[in-house]
Amino acid sequence: MLHAFRNLFLGHAPRWYKLTILGFLLLNPLVLFLGGAHGATIAAWCIVLQFIFTLAMALKCYPLQPGGLLALEAVLLGLTHPASVYQHTLTAFPILLLLIFMVAGIFFLKEMLVFCFTKLLLKVRSNLLLAFLFCGVSAVLAAFLDALTVLAVIITVAMGFYEVYHKVASGKAHQEPHDSSVDEHVGELHRSDLDAFRAVLRGLLMHAGAGTVIGGVMTPVGQPQNVLIAEQAGWNFAEFFWQVAPVTLPVFVVGIVTCLIVERLQWFGYGARLPDAVRNVLEAYDRQQQAQRTQRDVAIIVVQAITALILVFALALHLAEVGLVGLLVIVLATAFTGITEEHRLGKAFEAALPFTALIVVFFVIVAQIHDQHLFEPVVGWALQESGQGRAAIFYLASGLLSSVSDNVFVATIYITEVKAALLEGAITTSEFGRLAVAINTGTNIPSIATPNGQAALLFLLTSAVAPLIRLSYGRMVWMALPYTITLTLSGLWAVLFLL
């Protein structure tokens, strides 16, 4: 029986991983009770770092279970409370709505997206131009839509490409059922091409992820915390854009240049070229699909294209909360394409709901950070500074904390404190505007350093496509490093000299 329980605990995760998680769970109470007056603070920091470890090991075990056990222990040890967790979850309710409905909505646009991006991938033979398009288009879309929505689109497309080639490489026809996560049927001649194709998809997804960062910081609708900052500052869409432009426009240019340089020089895992064998398979698939495409298939693509236009229009004008727009997409894209069966609807939610649960677990960690005042020394240090460098300190401090925690949470703390200082007369209106811009750019730009710094990047890490293309936490950090360096430094320069 003991052997059975040992095998059941965390399923197929490696034995060393299981022992590590058990070690964490045993260590934290000891730290709490033996740490004296600082025991709670030390234990809370231990749990934060341990949770980051579960994210880093996402390819070994989905972080929901081990992270959930750590979160449960934090509550049981009194480091946070269910009421605090609920409050943080309630504050982030729009994000949960987005995850549940928008990601599912994108699923029902899959045929149209794969059709459009297949044409793009096959027509553009320059990997440099392709990288530029993925980064640039993602940036523009993220400025008017939502970063996570944009990346969900790219993930859906990448998944479609991968499944097409993997099925052919496994010796199966397009219409046959197939499990793309298993490589045992892939022929030896195809393995090197498959590895190269994975590298291509990794590069394009990371370029797209960087694009959502440099585009999402520009407008109030690009990231959830942008809306919060815009409301506190009283800026409308145009005012927000022009207020942050002295920082965001130089960062945008530097981001595009970084994309081209790393792709051209093949640094940090970028620059992989699409193998001819893979291109031939995708071209053959495209020809086959075109030959077999019926009037019904064309009608489905047309309906999905119209729905996508409605999506862009609704999000660009912020006609409703992003998650509710996603629900609109589900209704339109299914009602007019004949998808009415419950089991077909349910499949769309499979990708989103595990990540939604993980985000709620993450809010337990955020609630613990809040209740134990873990960031208070850094926040206090930034608020005590004065003079020309204060905005730069806010930029760096909010960026550092966002790369560890949740950028919405960090933005909420900083903008609330700064608004209180304005109301008390401690700072002027113009100084408040500068600090609001520093907080907005700080919580957006440097947080690209880690997947947990951006909800969109965390979604990519935990998506179904990540293990297929071997995109681990460590590899994401490594591939994001050139963007982290160039974007952070250019943003800091702009905050110091242009703001």
N, C-alpha and C positions, 0 to 999 in steps of 0.2 A: 504493500500500500504506500509506503514511504517513497519507493522508487516511482510509483505512478504519479504521486503528487509532485515529485521533483521534475518529471518529464512534462507535466501539465503546466507548471509555472512558467509563464512567458513563452510557452509553445516551443517553436523551433529556434529560438534565440540561442547563441552559443553559451556553453556552460560558464565560461568566464564572465560573460555579460550578466547572466543570472546571479552569479555570486557577487558581482560588483553592486548590483541593485540591492541585494540583501544586505551587503555591507553598509551601503548608504542608509538603509532603513534602520539598521542597528546603531550606526554611528550618531545620527542626529539627536536621539534622546539623550545619549551620553554627553554630547557637546552642550546641550541645553542645561542639563542638571549639574554638570561639573564645571561649567564656564563661569559660574558666579554671576556677578552683576551684568556682565556682557554676554552671558550664555545665550539669551534669546537672539541678540544681534548676530552672533557668530553662527548659530544654528540656522538662522534665516538666510544668511549669505551662503552657507553650505548647500541649502536646498536650492537656491537660485543657480549656483554653479552645477549642481547635480542635474537639475532640469535641463540646463544647456547641454550637458553631456548626453542626455537622452535624445536631444535634437540632433546632436552631432553623430549619434549612432543610429540614425533613423533607418538606414539600410539593414541594420542587424535586427531591429525590432521597431515597429511603429511606436512613436513616442507616447501615444495616448495611454497605454497600460502602465509602463514604468513611471511616466510623468504623473499619471493619475494617482499612483500609489504614493509618490512623494508629496503631491498636493494634499491627499487625504491625511498623511502624517502631519503636514503643516497645520491642518485644522485641528487634529487630535491633540497636538502639542500646545495648542493655544497661540500659535504664531499669527493666526488670523482667525476670522469667525465667519460662519455661513452668511450672516447678514451683510458683512463687508464684501464677500464674494458676490452675493446677489446684487449689491449696489453697483459694483464694477461691471458686472454682466449687463445690468440694466442700462448703464451708461453707454455700453458698446452694442446695444441692441441693433442699431442700424447696420453694424458690421455683420452681425449674425444673420440678419435678413438678407444681406448681400450674398453671404456665403451659401445660404440655403436655396435661395431662388435664382440669383443671377447665374451662378455656376451651372445649375440645372437648366436654366434658359439657354445658355450657350451650347449645351449638349444638343438641343433641338435645332441648332443652326449648323450642325456639323457638316452636312452634305454640301451646303453652299460654301462654307469656309474652306473645306478641303478642296473643292472645285477651284476656288479662286487662288488659293495658295499653291496648289499643284501647278497651275499655269505660271505663277510667279517663279517657283523653284525651277521649272523646266525651261522657261524662257531666259532667265538671267543666269548666264554661265560663269560670270565673274563672282568668285566668293567674296571679294572686297565690296562689290556693289550690293550683293545679297545681304552681307552683314550691315552695311549702311542703311539699307531699306528696312531691315528688321528693327534696328535701333531707332532710326529716325521716325518711322511710321508709328512705332510703339510710343515714342515720346509725344508725338502730336496727338495720338488718340488718348493717351493718359492725361493730357492737359484738359481734354473736354469730357472724357468719360471717367473711369475709375481705374487706378493702376491694377488692382486685382482682376477686374473684369477683362482688361486688355490682355493680361498674362494668361488668364483662363482661356481666351481665344487662341493664343499662340500654343498653349499646351495641348488643346484639342487638335489643332492642326498637326503638331509634331507627333502626337499619338497616332493619328491617322496615317501619316507617312511611314512611321516605324512598323505599324501592323501590316501595311501593304508589302514592304520589302521582307520583313521577317517571315511572313507566310510563304513567299516565293522561295526564300533561302532555305526554308524547311521542306521544300519539295511538294507544297500543297497548292491547289487551285484557289483562286480568289473566293469562290463561293463555299469552300469547305470551312468547317469550324476549326478554330486554332487558338492555342494559348501562346501569346507572344512573350510570356515571361520565362518560357522553357527553351533552352538552346540545344537540347540534346539531338534534335532532328536537323539542325543546321549543318549542311555539308561543309567539309573542310575547305573547299574552294571558296565558300561564301563567308567564312569566319573573319578573314582580314577585312573584307569589304564591309561586313556588319560592324566591326569595331570602328572603322573609319566613318561609317554613317552615324554611329553613336556620337563620335567626336564632333561631326558637323552639327548635329542636332543640339548637343550641349552648348556649342559656341553660339548658335542662333538664339537659343533660349536665354542664355546669359546676356547677350547683346540686347535682347528684347527686355529682359529684366532691368538692365541699366537704363534703357530707354524710358521705362515707366517711372524710374526715379527722377531723371532729369526733366521729364515732361510733367510728372505729377506734382512737382513742387511749384509749378507756375500759376495755378489757378485754384480757387476755393474748392472745386469739385474733384481735383486730382487725387487727394488723400483725405481720409476722415478728419485728421487733426487740422487741416487747412480750413475746413468749415468752421471749426471751433474758434480758431484764431481770427478769421474774418468777422465772425459774429462779435467777438470781444472788442475788436478794433473798429467795428462799424463800417467795414469796407464792402462795397458791392463787387461784382465780378470784375469790372474794368479797373476799379480802384485797387483791388487786391493785386491784379496783374502788374500794374504800373508801380505799385509800392515794392514788390519783390523783384521787379525786373533788373535793377542794378546788380543783383546777385545771380538771379536765375539765368539771365541771357548769356553772361560769360561762361557760366557752368554748363549750359547747353552746348555752346561751341566747343568747349574743352572735352565734353563727353563724346561728341561726334568724332573729334580728332583722335581721342583715345581709342575709340572703336576701330578707326581706320588703321592706326599704328599697330595695335596688338594683332589685328587680323593680317596685316601686310607682313609683319615680322614674325608671325606665328609664335608669339609669346603667350605664356600663362595658359596654354591649352587651346588657344584659338588658332585659326588659319587652316584647319583641316579642309581638304577639298573633297567634293562629292565624287566618289568613284564612278567610273563610266558604267560599271556593271549595275550599280544602284540606279543611276540615271536611266539606263535602258529598261530596267524593271518598272520604274515609275512611268516612263513614257509608254511602255506597253500597257500598263494598267490604265493610263489615261485614255489611250486609243480604244481599249476594250470597253471602258465605261462609256465613252462617247458613242461607240457603235451600238451598245446595248441600251442606251438611254431612251426611255419611252417618253411619251407626252406627260405621263404621270410624274416621272422623275423630273422633267423640266419644270412642271408646275410646282413641285415641292421646292426646287431651288429658287424659283421666282418668289414664292411665298416667304421663304426664309430670307431672301434679299430684302424684300419690303419690310419684313419684321426687323431686320438689322438696321434699316434706315430709321424706322420708328424708334428703335432703341437709342441710336446716336442722337436723334432729335430730342428725345425725352431727357436724356442724361445731360446733353449740352446745355439745355435750358433749365435743368433741374426742376422739371415739372412735378416730380415726386421723389420720395426716398428711393435710393438705388435698388434696394431689395424689392420694393413694390414694382418698380419698372421691370425687374427680372421676372416677377410673377406675371406681369402683362405679356412679356415675351413668351413664357410657357403657354399661356392661354392662346395667344395668336398662332404660335408656331405649331401647336398640336391640333387646335380646332380646324385649321384649314389644310392640314396634311393628313388627316384621317387617323391620328394617334389618339385613341379613346380608351384603350384597354389599360387597366390599372397597373399590370405588370410591366408594360412598356413605359409608362410614366415613372414607375418606381426606379427603373434602371438609371434614369438621369440623376437621381439623388445619391447614388452610390459613392460618387467621387467627393461630393460636398460634405455629407454628414459626418464622416469620421474626422475631417479637418475642423468642422464646426465644434464637435465635442472636444477636440484638442485645444481649440481657442478658449473654450470655457475653462478647461483645466489650467491654461496659461493665465487666465484671470485670477485664479487662486494664488498663483505666484505673484501676480501684480498686487493683489489685495494684501499679501504678506509684506511686500516691499513697502506698501503704504502704511500698514499698521505698525510695522517695526521701524519706520522712518529711516530706511536704509539709504535713501538718496538725500536726506536732509542736509548732511554736511556739504555736499556738492552744490545743492540749491542755495544754501546760505552763503557759501563762498562767492557764488556768482552775483547774488543780490548785494553783497557788501562792497563789491568793486565799484569804482566810479571812473569817470573820464572817458577818453576816446576808445580805450580797449574794452569797455564793458560789453558792448555788443559782440565782440569777438569771443569773450569769455562765455557769454550765453550761447553762442553758436557752438563752441567746442564742448561745453559742458552738456548741453542738451543732446548733441550728437553722440558723445561718449555713452551717456545713459541710455539713449535710444538703441544703441547697438547691443546693449545687454538686456534691456527691458522692452516695453511696448511704446512706440513713439507717440501714440495717442495719449497714453498715460503721462508720459514725460511732458508733452505739450500742455496738457491740462494743468499740471503742477506749476509749470513756469508762467504760463499766461495768466493764471489766477493770481499768482503772487505779484506779477508785474502790474496787473490791473488794480490790485489793492494798493500798490505803491503810488499809482497815478491818482487814485481817488483820495489818498491821504496827502497828496501834494508833494510827495518825496521826489517825483520825477515829472518832467514836462510832457506835454502831448507829443511833441516831436521826438523826444527820447523814447516815449512809449512805442511810437511807430517803428523806430529803429530796432528796439528790442523785440517787438512782435515779428518783424522780418527775420531777425537773427534766430528766434525760436523756431519759426516756420522752416527756414532753410536748414537749421541745425538738426531738427528732428527728421528731416527728409533725406538730406544728402549724405552725411557721414554714416548714417545707419545702414547704408548698402554694404557695410563691412561684414555683416553676419546675416544669415537668413532670418534669425529671430528679430532683427531690427526692422524688417519690412514684412507686413502681412502677405504681400504678393509673393515675395521670395520664399517665405515660409510655406506658402501654399504650393509653390513649385517644388520645394524640397520634399514635401509629404505627398505629392501627387503620384498617380499611377505611372507616369512616364519617367520619373526620377530613377527608380531602380532599373528600369529597362535600358536607359542610356548611361547607367553607372554615374549618376550625378549625386555624389554624397555631400554631406555638410562640409567636410574638409575641402573637397574639390570646388564647391561653391565659393568658399572663403578665398581660396587661391585664385579662382578665375575673376572674382570681384575685386581682388587686390589692386590691380592697376586703376580701376575706376575709383576705388576708395581713396587712393593716394591723390590722383589728379583732381577729382571732383571736390574732395575735402579741402585741398590746398587752394584751389581756384576760388572756392566759396569763401574761405577765410580771407583771402586777398581782397575779394570784392566787398566783404563786410567791413574790412579795415579801411579801404581807400575809396570805395565808390558809394557806400551807404550813407 
